[in-house]
């Protein structure tokens, strides 16, 4: 078996739903490649937690109080060492996916398929980590044609 990661990816989960936070934390905690370092329930809380915890990966809901997930991702990607960012939503349309990638997200996952889709995305991210031989920090991804999001904060 190939060693997938030198250390687990420190993961922050951001969602306004306590039920989703608890479920996602349990799902992520069961993965040796990941370590849950914190949770947040709003956009401003998420940015404060990123400053304090310096996560490698942030799983963030698109619709949040205070600052939406798209703007949170934009703020994360403006950091000198941006974490990976995966946007989640119940409204998993092509438009939402395009907006997620235009904001700089490294992945997009529908909440109704979180376990399956996140597992596939995690494998892709960890395989890339093995290929590059270093930490995964903010992969560059170009915006898809026709994507529209509001400017960052």
OpenMM code with the backbone's topology and positions (N, CA, C; nanometers):
from openmm import Vec3, app, unit

residues = "UNK UNK UNK UNK UNK UNK UNK UNK UNK UNK UNK UNK UNK UNK UNK UNK UNK UNK UNK UNK UNK UNK UNK UNK UNK UNK UNK UNK UNK UNK UNK UNK UNK UNK UNK UNK UNK UNK UNK UNK UNK UNK UNK UNK UNK UNK UNK UNK UNK UNK UNK UNK UNK UNK UNK UNK UNK UNK UNK UNK UNK UNK UNK UNK UNK UNK UNK UNK UNK UNK UNK UNK UNK UNK UNK UNK UNK UNK UNK UNK UNK UNK UNK UNK UNK UNK UNK UNK UNK UNK UNK UNK UNK UNK UNK UNK UNK UNK UNK UNK UNK UNK UNK UNK UNK UNK UNK UNK UNK UNK UNK UNK UNK UNK UNK UNK UNK UNK UNK UNK UNK UNK UNK UNK UNK UNK UNK UNK UNK UNK UNK UNK UNK UNK UNK UNK UNK UNK UNK UNK UNK UNK UNK UNK UNK UNK UNK UNK UNK UNK UNK UNK UNK".split()
positions = [
    Vec3(0.0835, -0.1184, 0.0000),
    Vec3(0.0000, 0.0000, 0.0000),
    Vec3(0.0882, 0.1251, 0.0000),
    Vec3(0.0559, 0.2195, -0.0844),
    Vec3(0.1318, 0.3438, -0.0948),
    Vec3(0.0977, 0.4356, 0.0199),
    Vec3(0.1992, 0.4952, 0.0760),
    Vec3(0.1772, 0.5950, 0.1799),
    Vec3(0.1164, 0.7176, 0.1142),
    Vec3(-0.0023, 0.7581, 0.1556),
    Vec3(-0.0746, 0.8645, 0.0878),
    Vec3(-0.0344, 1.0030, 0.1348),
    Vec3(0.0059, 1.0177, 0.2582),
    Vec3(0.0397, 1.1506, 0.3070),
    Vec3(0.1363, 1.1384, 0.4232),
    Vec3(0.2285, 1.2331, 0.4334),
    Vec3(0.3226, 1.2335, 0.5447),
    Vec3(0.2513, 1.2653, 0.6750),
    Vec3(0.1575, 1.3568, 0.6705),
    Vec3(0.0784, 1.3921, 0.7872),
    Vec3(-0.0626, 1.4201, 0.7395),
    Vec3(-0.1583, 1.4045, 0.8266),
    Vec3(-0.2960, 1.4328, 0.7841),
    Vec3(-0.3141, 1.5795, 0.7470),
    Vec3(-0.4051, 1.6046, 0.6537),
    Vec3(-0.4400, 1.7412, 0.6182),
    Vec3(-0.5260, 1.7991, 0.7304),
    Vec3(-0.4821, 1.9096, 0.7884),
    Vec3(-0.5603, 1.9774, 0.8919),
    Vec3(-0.6830, 2.0376, 0.8229),
    Vec3(-0.8016, 1.9972, 0.8704),
    Vec3(-0.9255, 2.0314, 0.8019),
    Vec3(-1.0186, 2.1135, 0.8895),
    Vec3(-1.0678, 2.2233, 0.8339),
    Vec3(-1.1681, 2.3084, 0.8974),
    Vec3(-1.2984, 2.2895, 0.8212),
    Vec3(-1.4088, 2.2682, 0.8941),
    Vec3(-1.5400, 2.2504, 0.8319),
    Vec3(-1.6252, 2.3716, 0.8672),
    Vec3(-1.6848, 2.4327, 0.7655),
    Vec3(-1.7650, 2.5534, 0.7854),
    Vec3(-1.9044, 2.5310, 0.7290),
    Vec3(-2.0053, 2.5381, 0.8160),
    Vec3(-2.1435, 2.5190, 0.7737),
    Vec3(-2.2353, 2.5771, 0.8788),
    Vec3(-2.3485, 2.6285, 0.8365),
    Vec3(-2.4437, 2.6859, 0.9315),
    Vec3(-2.5286, 2.5798, 0.9993),
    Vec3(-2.5277, 2.4576, 0.9479),
    Vec3(-2.6064, 2.3480, 1.0029),
    Vec3(-2.5245, 2.2661, 1.1028),
    Vec3(-2.5696, 2.2622, 1.2269),
    Vec3(-2.4999, 2.1816, 1.3276),
    Vec3(-2.5016, 2.0337, 1.2903),
    Vec3(-2.6114, 1.9882, 1.2295),
    Vec3(-2.6215, 1.8475, 1.1894),
    Vec3(-2.5178, 1.8145, 1.0819),
    Vec3(-2.5020, 1.9041, 0.9811),
    Vec3(-2.4021, 1.8787, 0.8775),
    Vec3(-2.2614, 1.8853, 0.9355),
    Vec3(-2.2350, 1.9831, 1.0217),
    Vec3(-2.1026, 1.9928, 1.0847),
    Vec3(-2.0679, 1.8634, 1.1568),
    Vec3(-2.1627, 1.8120, 1.2342),
    Vec3(-2.1379, 1.6893, 1.3109),
    Vec3(-2.1156, 1.5700, 1.2178),
    Vec3(-2.1998, 1.5567, 1.1162),
    Vec3(-2.1867, 1.4444, 1.0230),
    Vec3(-2.0579, 1.4507, 0.9423),
    Vec3(-2.0258, 1.5686, 0.8910),
    Vec3(-1.9031, 1.5842, 0.8128),
    Vec3(-1.7803, 1.5622, 0.9004),
    Vec3(-1.7852, 1.6097, 1.0251),
    Vec3(-1.6720, 1.5901, 1.1170),
    Vec3(-1.6504, 1.4413, 1.1434),
    Vec3(-1.7595, 1.3664, 1.1632),
    Vec3(-1.7461, 1.2209, 1.1845),
    Vec3(-1.6886, 1.1538, 1.0606),
    Vec3(-1.7396, 1.1902, 0.9428),
    Vec3(-1.6928, 1.1315, 0.8172),
    Vec3(-1.5441, 1.1599, 0.7972),
    Vec3(-1.5036, 1.2840, 0.8179),
    Vec3(-1.3640, 1.3233, 0.7978),
    Vec3(-1.2732, 1.2618, 0.9040),
    Vec3(-1.3202, 1.2535, 1.0273),
    Vec3(-1.2395, 1.1972, 1.1357),
    Vec3(-1.2066, 1.0492, 1.1109),
    Vec3(-1.2887, 0.9819, 1.0319),
    Vec3(-1.2648, 0.8409, 1.0007),
    Vec3(-1.1569, 0.8204, 0.8947),
    Vec3(-1.1045, 0.9277, 0.8383),
    Vec3(-1.0011, 0.9184, 0.7364),
    Vec3(-0.8646, 0.9482, 0.7949),
    Vec3(-0.7717, 0.8567, 0.7761),
    Vec3(-0.6360, 0.8752, 0.8290),
    Vec3(-0.5654, 0.9934, 0.7635),
    Vec3(-0.6074, 1.0288, 0.6410),
    Vec3(-0.5426, 1.1369, 0.5670),
    Vec3(-0.5855, 1.2745, 0.6136),
    Vec3(-0.6894, 1.2799, 0.6978),
    Vec3(-0.7475, 1.4069, 0.7409),
    Vec3(-0.7550, 1.4153, 0.8921),
    Vec3(-0.7482, 1.5372, 0.9421),
    Vec3(-0.7649, 1.5636, 1.0848),
    Vec3(-0.8527, 1.6872, 1.0981),
    Vec3(-0.9659, 1.6732, 1.1660),
    Vec3(-1.0530, 1.7880, 1.1890),
    Vec3(-0.9895, 1.8737, 1.2976),
    Vec3(-0.9581, 1.9991, 1.2629),
    Vec3(-0.8970, 2.0897, 1.3605),
    Vec3(-0.9954, 2.1938, 1.4111),
    Vec3(-1.1124, 2.2030, 1.3473),
    Vec3(-1.2108, 2.2988, 1.3949),
    Vec3(-1.3321, 2.3059, 1.3057),
    Vec3(-1.4326, 2.3770, 1.3558),
    Vec3(-1.5545, 2.4026, 1.2807),
    Vec3(-1.5916, 2.5493, 1.2988),
    Vec3(-1.6723, 2.5986, 1.2059),
    Vec3(-1.7233, 2.7352, 1.2131),
    Vec3(-1.8631, 2.7358, 1.1520),
    Vec3(-1.9464, 2.8340, 1.1940),
    Vec3(-2.0848, 2.8388, 1.1488),
    Vec3(-2.1179, 2.9630, 1.0659),
    Vec3(-2.0207, 3.0506, 1.0416),
    Vec3(-2.0461, 3.1709, 0.9620),
    Vec3(-1.9199, 3.2059, 0.8838),
    Vec3(-1.9357, 3.2946, 0.7866),
    Vec3(-1.8207, 3.3385, 0.7087),
    Vec3(-1.7148, 3.4083, 0.7926),
    Vec3(-1.7529, 3.5075, 0.8741),
    Vec3(-1.6521, 3.5738, 0.9578),
    Vec3(-1.5839, 3.4772, 1.0558),
    Vec3(-1.6616, 3.3846, 1.1125),
    Vec3(-1.6037, 3.2833, 1.2023),
    Vec3(-1.5023, 3.1973, 1.1282),
    Vec3(-1.5334, 3.1646, 1.0026),
    Vec3(-1.4433, 3.0826, 0.9211),
    Vec3(-1.3097, 3.1525, 0.9009),
    Vec3(-1.3132, 3.2802, 0.8665),
    Vec3(-1.1888, 3.3534, 0.8420),
    Vec3(-1.1059, 3.3654, 0.9692),
    Vec3(-1.1721, 3.3848, 1.0825),
    Vec3(-1.1008, 3.3911, 1.2105),
    Vec3(-1.0383, 3.2556, 1.2417),
    Vec3(-1.1125, 3.1480, 1.2179),
    Vec3(-1.0611, 3.0132, 1.2458),
    Vec3(-0.9421, 2.9801, 1.1556),
    Vec3(-0.9447, 3.0245, 1.0312),
    Vec3(-0.8319, 3.0001, 0.9398),
    Vec3(-0.7069, 3.0704, 0.9930),
    Vec3(-0.7220, 3.1924, 1.0394),
    Vec3(-0.6082, 3.2658, 1.0976),
    Vec3(-0.5495, 3.1907, 1.2166),
    Vec3(-0.6367, 3.1407, 1.3009),
    Vec3(-0.5953, 3.0766, 1.4251),
    Vec3(-0.5422, 2.9343, 1.4044),
    Vec3(-0.6048, 2.8584, 1.3143),
    Vec3(-0.5758, 2.7150, 1.3012),
    Vec3(-0.4834, 2.6800, 1.1846),
    Vec3(-0.4696, 2.7688, 1.0860),
    Vec3(-0.3879, 2.7444, 0.9675),
    Vec3(-0.4151, 2.6067, 0.9054),
    Vec3(-0.5408, 2.5826, 0.8647),
    Vec3(-0.5727, 2.4514, 0.8060),
    Vec3(-0.5133, 2.4335, 0.6670),
    Vec3(-0.4987, 2.3073, 0.6279),
    Vec3(-0.4547, 2.2726, 0.4925),
    Vec3(-0.5742, 2.2676, 0.3977),
    Vec3(-0.6926, 2.2379, 0.4544),
    Vec3(-0.8143, 2.2166, 0.3774),
    Vec3(-0.9307, 2.2805, 0.4510),
    Vec3(-1.0122, 2.3554, 0.3766),
    Vec3(-1.1342, 2.4137, 0.4330),
    Vec3(-1.2515, 2.3645, 0.3494),
    Vec3(-1.3467, 2.2991, 0.4154),
    Vec3(-1.4705, 2.2548, 0.3521),
    Vec3(-1.5753, 2.3576, 0.3937),
    Vec3(-1.6279, 2.4330, 0.2963),
    Vec3(-1.7117, 2.5483, 0.3289),
    Vec3(-1.8435, 2.5473, 0.2506),
    Vec3(-1.9526, 2.5701, 0.3230),
    Vec3(-2.0868, 2.5793, 0.2658),
    Vec3(-2.0993, 2.7085, 0.1859),
    Vec3(-2.1712, 2.7042, 0.0752),
    Vec3(-2.1884, 2.8217, -0.0094),
    Vec3(-2.2721, 2.9305, 0.0584),
    Vec3(-2.3760, 2.8907, 0.1315),
    Vec3(-2.4668, 2.9870, 0.1939),
    Vec3(-2.4373, 2.9931, 0.3429),
    Vec3(-2.3786, 3.1059, 0.3844),
    Vec3(-2.3393, 3.1247, 0.5241),
    Vec3(-2.3847, 3.2619, 0.5724),
    Vec3(-2.4114, 3.2751, 0.7017),
    Vec3(-2.4405, 3.4084, 0.7549),
    Vec3(-2.3143, 3.4938, 0.7612),
    Vec3(-2.3323, 3.6219, 0.7406),
    Vec3(-2.2214, 3.7162, 0.7549),
    Vec3(-2.1381, 3.7347, 0.6304),
    Vec3(-2.1029, 3.6278, 0.5647),
    Vec3(-2.0181, 3.6305, 0.4453),
    Vec3(-2.0372, 3.4961, 0.3762),
    Vec3(-2.0844, 3.4982, 0.2511),
    Vec3(-2.1133, 3.3697, 0.1857),
    Vec3(-1.9861, 3.2905, 0.1564),
    Vec3(-2.0035, 3.1617, 0.1290),
    Vec3(-1.8907, 3.0722, 0.1057),
    Vec3(-1.8046, 3.1112, -0.0127),
    Vec3(-1.8642, 3.1695, -0.1165),
    Vec3(-1.7866, 3.2124, -0.2329),
    Vec3(-1.6884, 3.3223, -0.1933),
    Vec3(-1.7360, 3.4158, -0.1125),
    Vec3(-1.6485, 3.5244, -0.0666),
    Vec3(-1.5442, 3.4731, 0.0322),
    Vec3(-1.5822, 3.3750, 0.1131),
    Vec3(-1.4846, 3.3144, 0.2043),
    Vec3(-1.3717, 3.2510, 0.1229),
    Vec3(-1.4071, 3.1770, 0.0182),
    Vec3(-1.3058, 3.1130, -0.0661),
    Vec3(-1.2159, 3.2185, -0.1305),
    Vec3(-1.2743, 3.3258, -0.1808),
    Vec3(-1.1928, 3.4330, -0.2400),
    Vec3(-1.0939, 3.4887, -0.1374),
    Vec3(-1.1410, 3.5102, -0.0146),
    Vec3(-1.0529, 3.5617, 0.0911),
    Vec3(-0.9432, 3.4606, 0.1241),
    Vec3(-0.9778, 3.3332, 0.1275),
    Vec3(-0.8777, 3.2294, 0.1556),
    Vec3(-0.7702, 3.2279, 0.0477),
    Vec3(-0.8126, 3.2387, -0.0764),
    Vec3(-0.7182, 3.2292, -0.1875),
    Vec3(-0.6313, 3.3542, -0.2000),
    Vec3(-0.6682, 3.4620, -0.1320),
    Vec3(-0.5872, 3.5836, -0.1327),
    Vec3(-0.4762, 3.5774, -0.0272),
    Vec3(-0.4778, 3.4760, 0.0574),
    Vec3(-0.3754, 3.4605, 0.1613),
    Vec3(-0.2412, 3.4211, 0.0984),
    Vec3(-0.1314, 3.4543, 0.1640),
    Vec3(0.0002, 3.4155, 0.1114),
    Vec3(0.0169, 3.2634, 0.0949),
    Vec3(-0.0361, 3.1863, 0.1887),
    Vec3(-0.0325, 3.0394, 0.1801),
    Vec3(-0.1765, 2.9895, 0.1888),
    Vec3(-0.2507, 2.9964, 0.0782),
    Vec3(-0.3922, 2.9612, 0.0842),
    Vec3(-0.4149, 2.8116, 0.1048),
    Vec3(-0.5125, 2.7779, 0.1870),
    Vec3(-0.5470, 2.6365, 0.2018),
    Vec3(-0.6260, 2.5887, 0.0798),
    Vec3(-0.6365, 2.4593, 0.0653),
    Vec3(-0.7295, 2.4039, -0.0318),
    Vec3(-0.8695, 2.4394, 0.0156),
    Vec3(-0.9598, 2.4630, -0.0762),
    Vec3(-1.0968, 2.4998, -0.0412),
    Vec3(-1.1942, 2.4161, -0.1229),
    Vec3(-1.2864, 2.3508, -0.0533),
    Vec3(-1.3907, 2.2725, -0.1181),
    Vec3(-1.5237, 2.3357, -0.0800),
    Vec3(-1.5998, 2.3784, -0.1787),
    Vec3(-1.7295, 2.4390, -0.1551),
    Vec3(-1.8374, 2.3320, -0.1589),
    Vec3(-1.9328, 2.3389, -0.0663),
    Vec3(-2.0448, 2.2450, -0.0625),
    Vec3(-2.1753, 2.3234, -0.0705),
    Vec3(-2.2791, 2.2576, -0.1206),
    Vec3(-2.4106, 2.3209, -0.1260),
    Vec3(-2.5188, 2.2167, -0.1503),
    Vec3(-2.6415, 2.2505, -0.1078),
    Vec3(-2.7569, 2.1672, -0.1415),
    Vec3(-2.8034, 2.1978, -0.2834),
    Vec3(-2.7786, 2.3196, -0.3306),
    Vec3(-2.8214, 2.3617, -0.4632),
    Vec3(-2.7082, 2.3379, -0.5626),
    Vec3(-2.6847, 2.2127, -0.5951),
    Vec3(-2.5699, 2.1730, -0.6768),
    Vec3(-2.6007, 2.1836, -0.8255),
    Vec3(-2.6061, 2.3058, -0.8755),
    Vec3(-2.6301, 2.3283, -1.0176),
    Vec3(-2.4972, 2.3545, -1.0880),
    Vec3(-2.5006, 2.3505, -1.2193),
    Vec3(-2.3819, 2.3840, -1.2965),
    Vec3(-2.3388, 2.5275, -1.2710),
    Vec3(-2.4348, 2.6160, -1.2505),
    Vec3(-2.4043, 2.7565, -1.2222),
    Vec3(-2.3316, 2.7696, -1.0892),
    Vec3(-2.3783, 2.6964, -0.9875),
    Vec3(-2.3116, 2.7008, -0.8565),
    Vec3(-2.1711, 2.6444, -0.8663),
    Vec3(-2.1552, 2.5373, -0.9415),
    Vec3(-2.0224, 2.4784, -0.9591),
    Vec3(-1.9289, 2.5759, -1.0305),
    Vec3(-1.9782, 2.6386, -1.1367),
    Vec3(-1.8970, 2.7376, -1.2083),
    Vec3(-1.8569, 2.8522, -1.1162),
    Vec3(-1.9518, 2.8983, -1.0346),
    Vec3(-1.9233, 3.0083, -0.9413),
    Vec3(-1.8201, 2.9652, -0.8379),
    Vec3(-1.8274, 2.8400, -0.7919),
    Vec3(-1.7304, 2.7894, -0.6939),
    Vec3(-1.5887, 2.7933, -0.7523),
    Vec3(-1.5721, 2.7439, -0.8734),
    Vec3(-1.4397, 2.7425, -0.9347),
    Vec3(-1.3930, 2.8831, -0.9714),
    Vec3(-1.4863, 2.9696, -1.0107),
    Vec3(-1.4498, 3.1082, -1.0400),
    Vec3(-1.4008, 3.1790, -0.9138),
    Vec3(-1.4548, 3.1408, -0.7993),
    Vec3(-1.4118, 3.1997, -0.6720),
    Vec3(-1.2755, 3.1468, -0.6293),
    Vec3(-1.2309, 3.0377, -0.6917),
    Vec3(-1.1002, 2.9812, -0.6594),
    Vec3(-1.1044, 2.8480, -0.5880),
    Vec3(-1.2236, 2.7893, -0.5735),
    Vec3(-1.2357, 2.6610, -0.5038),
    Vec3(-1.1558, 2.5522, -0.5759),
    Vec3(-1.1022, 2.4606, -0.4975),
    Vec3(-1.0282, 2.3462, -0.5510),
    Vec3(-1.1197, 2.2280, -0.5764),
    Vec3(-1.2424, 2.2372, -0.5264),
    Vec3(-1.3395, 2.1314, -0.5458),
    Vec3(-1.4784, 2.1810, -0.5143),
    Vec3(-1.5775, 2.1081, -0.5640),
    Vec3(-1.7180, 2.1421, -0.5440),
    Vec3(-1.7904, 2.0114, -0.5167),
    Vec3(-1.8672, 2.0058, -0.4070),
    Vec3(-1.9338, 1.8820, -0.3670),
    Vec3(-2.0781, 1.9119, -0.3279),
    Vec3(-2.1705, 1.8359, -0.3859),
    Vec3(-2.3116, 1.8467, -0.3466),
    Vec3(-2.3301, 1.7784, -0.2119),
    Vec3(-2.4043, 1.8438, -0.1226),
    Vec3(-2.4236, 1.7869, 0.0108),
    Vec3(-2.4967, 1.6529, 0.0060),
    Vec3(-2.5885, 1.6355, -0.0892),
    Vec3(-2.6626, 1.5100, -0.0945),
    Vec3(-2.5772, 1.3934, -0.1425),
    Vec3(-2.4564, 1.4202, -0.1900),
    Vec3(-2.3616, 1.3153, -0.2288),
    Vec3(-2.2260, 1.3423, -0.1642),
    Vec3(-2.2271, 1.3997, -0.0440),
    Vec3(-2.1027, 1.4413, 0.0189),
    Vec3(-2.0045, 1.3254, 0.0347),
    Vec3(-2.0490, 1.2145, 0.0916),
    Vec3(-1.9570, 1.1039, 0.1193),
    Vec3(-1.8893, 1.0538, -0.0087),
    Vec3(-1.9664, 1.0238, -0.1109),
    Vec3(-1.9092, 0.9703, -0.2338),
    Vec3(-1.8254, 1.0703, -0.3100),
    Vec3(-1.8786, 1.1908, -0.3289),
    Vec3(-1.8072, 1.2923, -0.4068),
    Vec3(-1.6831, 1.3416, -0.3334),
    Vec3(-1.6919, 1.3587, -0.2018),
    Vec3(-1.5767, 1.4056, -0.1260),
    Vec3(-1.4661, 1.3008, -0.1260),
    Vec3(-1.5045, 1.1743, -0.1177),
    Vec3(-1.4060, 1.0650, -0.1208),
    Vec3(-1.3271, 1.0676, -0.2521),
    Vec3(-1.3966, 1.0850, -0.3643),
    Vec3(-1.3288, 1.0922, -0.4949),
    Vec3(-1.2387, 1.2148, -0.5032),
    Vec3(-1.2882, 1.3289, -0.4574),
    Vec3(-1.2091, 1.4519, -0.4594),
    Vec3(-1.0865, 1.4382, -0.3701),
    Vec3(-1.1036, 1.3788, -0.2542),
    Vec3(-0.9919, 1.3594, -0.1621),
    Vec3(-0.8833, 1.2737, -0.2270),
    Vec3(-0.9219, 1.1665, -0.2938),
    Vec3(-0.8240, 1.0829, -0.3631),
    Vec3(-0.7471, 1.1635, -0.4670),
    Vec3(-0.8188, 1.2464, -0.5427),
    Vec3(-0.7543, 1.3298, -0.6454),
    Vec3(-0.6542, 1.4263, -0.5804),
    Vec3(-0.6943, 1.4910, -0.4728),
    Vec3(-0.6061, 1.5865, -0.4056),
    Vec3(-0.4833, 1.5168, -0.3474),
    Vec3(-0.5025, 1.4016, -0.2869),
    Vec3(-0.3902, 1.3297, -0.2266),
    Vec3(-0.2981, 1.2708, -0.3327),
    Vec3(-0.3543, 1.2255, -0.4449),
    Vec3(-0.2708, 1.1772, -0.5549),
    Vec3(-0.1844, 1.2905, -0.6076),
    Vec3(-0.2421, 1.4098, -0.6163),
    Vec3(-0.1652, 1.5257, -0.6624),
    Vec3(-0.0541, 1.5575, -0.5623),
    Vec3(-0.0836, 1.5418, -0.4342),
    Vec3(0.0181, 1.5655, -0.3300),
    Vec3(0.1358, 1.4704, -0.3501),
    Vec3(0.1062, 1.3443, -0.3795),
    Vec3(0.2133, 1.2465, -0.4026),
    Vec3(0.2941, 1.2823, -0.5272),
    Vec3(0.2249, 1.3252, -0.6331),
    Vec3(0.2934, 1.3600, -0.7578),
    Vec3(0.3865, 1.4792, -0.7406),
    Vec3(0.3420, 1.5800, -0.6654),
    Vec3(0.4234, 1.7004, -0.6496),
    Vec3(0.5282, 1.6839, -0.5408),
    Vec3(0.5055, 1.5873, -0.4511),
    Vec3(0.6012, 1.5636, -0.3439),
    Vec3(0.5990, 1.6683, -0.2344),
    Vec3(0.5010, 1.7538, -0.2362),
    Vec3(0.4951, 1.8586, -0.1345),
    Vec3(0.3545, 1.8812, -0.0857),
    Vec3(0.3399, 1.9787, 0.0009),
    Vec3(0.2069, 2.0080, 0.0537),
    Vec3(0.1177, 2.0652, -0.0556),
    Vec3(-0.0095, 2.0404, -0.0431),
    Vec3(-0.1052, 2.0971, -0.1366),
    Vec3(-0.1537, 2.2285, -0.0795),
    Vec3(-0.1268, 2.3336, -0.1467),
    Vec3(-0.1720, 2.4654, -0.1034),
    Vec3(-0.2248, 2.5396, -0.2243),
    Vec3(-0.3547, 2.5565, -0.2312),
    Vec3(-0.4154, 2.6433, -0.3301),
    Vec3(-0.3775, 2.6189, -0.4739),
    Vec3(-0.4258, 2.5105, -0.5309),
    Vec3(-0.4004, 2.4858, -0.6722),
    Vec3(-0.4615, 2.5976, -0.7549),
    Vec3(-0.3945, 2.6333, -0.8633),
    Vec3(-0.4512, 2.7344, -0.9518),
    Vec3(-0.5567, 2.6676, -1.0383),
    Vec3(-0.6684, 2.7333, -1.0518),
    Vec3(-0.7760, 2.6834, -1.1365),
    Vec3(-0.8375, 2.8045, -1.2040),
    Vec3(-0.8474, 2.7995, -1.3349),
    Vec3(-0.9035, 2.9138, -1.4051),
    Vec3(-1.0558, 2.9097, -1.3958),
    Vec3(-1.1150, 3.0264, -1.4033),
    Vec3(-1.2611, 3.0360, -1.4011),
    Vec3(-1.3166, 2.9742, -1.5285),
    Vec3(-1.4302, 2.9099, -1.5162),
    Vec3(-1.4948, 2.8526, -1.6333),
    Vec3(-1.5656, 2.9620, -1.7111),
    Vec3(-1.5718, 2.9507, -1.8426),
    Vec3(-1.6380, 3.0538, -1.9228),
    Vec3(-1.7824, 3.0742, -1.8770),
    Vec3(-1.8217, 3.2000, -1.8661),
    Vec3(-1.9579, 3.2320, -1.8276),
    Vec3(-1.9822, 3.2345, -1.6788),
    Vec3(-1.8839, 3.2029, -1.5962),
    Vec3(-1.9017, 3.2039, -1.4518),
    Vec3(-1.9170, 3.3466, -1.4021),
    Vec3(-2.0022, 3.3635, -1.3031),
    Vec3(-2.0222, 3.4966, -1.2441),
    Vec3(-2.0305, 3.4829, -1.0931),
    Vec3(-1.9512, 3.5577, -1.0255),
    Vec3(-1.9624, 3.5672, -0.8805),
    Vec3(-1.9399, 3.7117, -0.8418),
    Vec3(-1.9878, 3.7457, -0.7244),
    Vec3(-1.9675, 3.8811, -0.6760),
    Vec3(-1.8221, 3.8986, -0.6389),
    Vec3(-1.7701, 4.0207, -0.6476),
    Vec3(-1.6304, 4.0432, -0.6066),
    Vec3(-1.6106, 4.0096, -0.4599),
    Vec3(-1.4888, 3.9780, -0.4252),
    Vec3(-1.4543, 3.9432, -0.2868),
    Vec3(-1.4723, 4.0594, -0.1924),
    Vec3(-1.4556, 4.0326, -0.0624),
    Vec3(-1.4765, 4.1358, 0.0377),
    Vec3(-1.3748, 4.2484, 0.0283),
] * unit.nanometer
topology = app.Topology()
chain = topology.addChain("A")
for resn in residues:
    res = topology.addResidue(resn, chain)
    for name in ("N", "CA", "C"):
        topology.addAtom(name, app.Element.getBySymbol(name[0]), res)
